[in-house]
Structure formats: structure tokens, C-alpha cells
Amino acid sequence: MTVPSFPQYDTPTVITYLSVLQKLSDALEQENVEAFTAAVQEYDNITRLDPWITSLLLKLKKTIGGDDEDIT
């Protein structure tokens, strides 16, 4: 899946977030647990993940064969 572009929002912060979201999407499509975990860690370095998002990301990780290990 390609993340759509919105030129009016092309700021460095938004571009960084979109880049990480693209990596998450690609990792899910490829069922690549290592790439998914790396993208989550990259996102967590930009902004701390709250418990709700962490819970959702763990559920997604399980769908691609990951275990319950810490993803942050």
C-alpha cells in the first residue's frame, strides 16, 4: 500500500511520520516481523507510543507471526 501524498503537509515531521507508516505497511504486506519491529522502534524514537497504540501494534505483529515480546 502506498501512503498518499499531500503537498500542503510536506513538512519534515510529517514526512518522517509518513515514512515510518510506509515501512510499517510494507512490513505487514511482506509479513516481515523484523522490519515491522524496526519500524515500530523508529516510530517510538520519534514519539513515545501510548499503551493503546502499543496494544494494537502487538496484535498486528501477532498476525504476521510475531510473539508477545516487547516491540518498543
N, C-alpha and C positions, 0 to 999 in steps of 0.2 A: 504494500500500500504506500502510495506517495502522499506526503503531507502537503496540502495545498499551500500556495504562496500568496501572501497578502502584502504587497509592497508598502502600504501605509504603516505596516508594523515591522518593517525591516530594521530593527534596532539590534545592536549586538546581543542584548539579553534575550530577546525573543528568538533570534536566530539560533542562539545556543540551546534554548529550550526545545525548539523545533528539531534541531539536530539530534538531540538526545531522544526525543519522541520517535524520530525516524529510526534510530538504532534499536529502540525497543520494539517497534513494529516489525522491522526486518528480522530481529532475533526470534520473535514469535512465529513469523511466517516460515522461517527456516528451522524452527524447533531447536534452536541453539541455546542451551542453558547457560553456557559460559558467556556468550555475547549478551544475553539478557541480563545476567548478573552484573557484568561490566557496565552496561548502560544504566542500570539502577544505581550502581555505586557512583557513576558520573553525575547522575541527577542529584543524588544525595549530597554530593560535594558542592553543588550549586545552591541547593536549598534543602534543608532538612525535611525528610519525609515524615509526615504525621502518621499516627497509628492506623488511621482508616486507609490511607493510600498504601501503606506497608502491607496491610491485610489483603488488599486487592492484588497487589503485585505478587504476593506469595501464592495466592490462588491461581494467578496466571502462570506462574513458574511451575506449579504442580501439573498444569495441563500439558507442559512440554517436557515433563519427565524430571523436574527438579524435586528435591526433597524439602524438608522444613527448615533447612539451615538458614541462618541469618543472611538476609540479602543486602544489608546496608554496611 
